[in-house]
Amino acid sequence: MYSPASFNDTLSSILGWVSIACWIVVYSPQIYENYSLKSGEGLSLIFVYVWLLGDITNMTGAILAGLLPTVIILGVYYTLCDIILLGQVYYYRWKATKFQASEGEETPLLTNVNNHTKTELTSTKGLVFRYVGAMLFVMVTGILAWWISSNIELEEKPVQHRSSTMAWAIQILGWTSAVCYLGSRIPQIRQLIIFVITVDKNEFFLVKNFTTQCEGLAPAMFFFSILGNATYSLSICVKSLEKEYLITNASWLAGSALTIFLDLIVG
């Protein structure tokens, strides 16, 4: 019979693995979207650059903190995916510029909106089915990964006592990463949203421009980001709610939990 502490540790581990499963596939929809449209204009370059900085500081902090190898490997994976996204944007921009120069006229960087809209029209039922299926897939994958890891005996490493300087460095990197993750969404939101102020009626509207900026942005990327951040935050809170533990993990908790709100706006 599980004790409450043992149950919390198990649940925390399962949520952690589900989060990892989400983050493994989070970049795939956007990379595929860019490839399909032969454009990366849906993404804000500042968004990707700041996200890249967040991944680098997160990875560095994980290495200094001596976190699990899987966390460090994921950090390297995130960084490589960021570089791929940047490479796509610059490559397709260069290709579009070259094509325009050869044609002698301006050609939209994105595919025709009307044609794309017609081909991408999907029923609400089908859309819900796809997202529910994707959510179940990452959850099952995460649980399976947890089961495999729990049945592999790992040698426990002795607890390392870090100097106060190292502890501060890790916290600074953690908070820098959190700020980058939060700040990266701001330029993307700015690119996606048009503020329309009607002076006569003194009304304020928040309108998404689906005909331009939203074209080329994969909502699935933010869906997996939200799911990954939610399960990651829960994995921290489920394990323990002790003050010292929460303070130690505050930067990672803030970076993941607060990003969910911004991703809901972007997605």
N, C-alpha and C positions, 0 to 999 in steps of 0.2 A: 504493500500500500504506500502510495506516494505521500510524503509530507508536503505541507504547503510550499515550503522553500524549494523542494525538489520539483514539484509541479510547475512552479513559476519559472524555474530554470529551463525546464523542458519546453514550456510554451514560448519562452523568450527565444530559445534556440530555433524552434520551428518558425517563428515569425521572422527571425533573422535570415534564415535560409530562403524563405519566401521573398523577402526583400532583395536578397542577392539574385534570385531568379528573375525578378522584375528588372533589376538594373543590367542584367546581362543582355536583355532584349530591348531595352529602352531606346537605344539609338537606331535599331534596325528599321523601324517605320520611316524615320526621317531620311535616312540614307537611301532607302528604296524610293521614297517620294521624290527626292532630288534626282535620282537616276531616271525615274519614269518621266519626269517633266523636263529633264535635261536642264535643270535650273535650280539654283539655291537661293533665289530671291525671297522666298518665304521666311527665311531666317535672318535675324538681325546679326550682323557680324560682331557687334559689341557684345551681344548676348553670348555668342559662342566663345569669344575671347575671354570674357569674364568667367564663364563657366569653366573654361580650360584652366584659368588661374586657380579657381576653386578646387578643381581636381588635383592640380599639382600640389597645392598646399595641404590638401586632405591626404594625399599619398605620402608626402614628406612627414606629416604628423604621425601617420600610421606606422611608418618605418621607425621613427624615433621612439614612438610609444611601445614598439615591439608587439604590435597587434598580430592577429592571425595572418598567415601567409596568403590566405584567400582574400583578405581585405586589401592587402598590398597588391596582389595580382589584379584585383578588380580596379584598383587605383590606376595601375599601368594601362589596363584595358580601356578605362574611361578616357584617359589622356590620348590614347591612340585614336579612339573614335572621334574625339573633338578635332583632332588633326585631320581626320578623313573628311569630316563635315566642312572644315575650312578649305581643304583641298578641292572639294566639290564646288563650293561657292566660287572660288577664284577660277577654277578651270572652266566652269560653264559661263562665267562672265567673260573670260578671255575668248572662249569659243563664239559667244554671241556677238562680241565686238568685232571679231574677225569676219563673221558672216555678214554683219551689217556693212562692214567696209567693202566686202566683195560685191554685195548687192547694190550698194550705193543708196540705200534707204534704211530708215529705222525699222527694226523688227522687234516686236515685243519679246522681252526676255522670258515671259511666261507663255504657256500655251493659251490659245483662244479660250476665254472664259466660258462662253456659251457652249462650245463643243465639249470642254472639260466637264462642265456642269452636267451636261446630258449623259456623258459616259459614267459619271461618278454618282448619279442619283441612285440612292439606295433606300429601300423602305426602312421605316423606323424599326420594324420587327427584325429585319435582317441586320441592322446596325447593332441593336441590343444583343442579338444572338452572337455576333462576332466578338463584342466586348466581354460578354459573360463567358464565352468560350475561352477567350484569351486570359481572363482572370482565373478561371478554373485551371487552365493549363499551367500558369506560373505557380499557383497554389499547390497543385499536385506535384509539380517538379520540385518545389521547395521542400515539401514534406518528404518526398523520396530522397532528396539530398540529405535532409536531417537524419532520416532513418539509416542511410548508408554511413554517414559520419558517426552516428551514435554507436554503430556496431564495429567501428574501427578503433582499436585501442591505441591511444596516443600517449606518448611519454609526457608527463606533466613537467613543465619547466619551473624551476624555482623562481619565486617572486623577486624581481629586480628592484632594488631601491635606487631611485633616481635622485640626482641632486636637485636642489630647488631651481637652479638655472635651467636644467633640462625640462623640469616640470613646467616652468613658465614658458619655455620655448614651444612645448607641445600645445599648451593652452592658447598661445598666440596664434600658432598655425591653425588650430581648430577654429578659433573665432574668425580668423581671416578667411578661412574656407567658408564658414557660415555666411559671412557678409557677402562674399563673392557669389554664392549660390542665390542669395536673396537679391542682390543687386543686379545679377545677370538678367533677371526677369523684367526689370524695369524698361530697358530699351526694346525688348520684344513686345511688351504691352504697349509701349508708345508707338511701335510700328503697326500694331494690330488695331488700335482703337482711334476713332475719330471723335473728337469732342465737338458737339454741335450745340451752340447756345442760341436759343430763340429769345431775342431781346424783348419782342412785343409781349409774349406770354410769360416772360420771366421764368422760362422752364429750362431745365438742364437735361440733356440727353446723352447717353453713352451708347454709341453705335459702332458695331464692328463693321469694318469695310471688307465684306466677303468677296468683292469683285476684284480686289487688287492684292492687298497685303496678305490676306488669309490664304490666297492661292499659293500652293507650294508648301504649306505648313501642315505637318502630319499630327493630327490630334492624338493619335495613338501614342506618340512619344510622351506627351504630357499625361496621358492616362496611366501609362506604366510608371512614370515619374511620381505621380500622386500615390499610386498603389505601393510603390517601393518605399517612398518616404513615410507613408502611414504605417506600414508594417515595421519599418525600422524604428520609428518613434515608439510604437507599442512594445517592441522587443526590449527597449531600454526601460520603459516604465513598468512593464510586467515583472521584470527581474527584481527590481527593488525601487522603493520610493523613499529610501533613506536620504536625508539631506546631503550628506557628504558624497554619496554616489551620484545624486542628481547634479550636484555642483561640478563634479569631475566630468560628467558627460553633457554638461549644459550647452556647450558650443555645438556639438553634433546633434543634440536634441533640438536646439533652436533652428539650426540650419535646415533640418529635415521637416520639422513640424510647421514652421512659418512659410516654407516654400510651397507647401500644399495649397495654402490660400492663394498665392500668386499664380500657381499653375492652374487653378480653377478659372482664373480670369483669362489666362492665355489660351487654355484648351477650350 
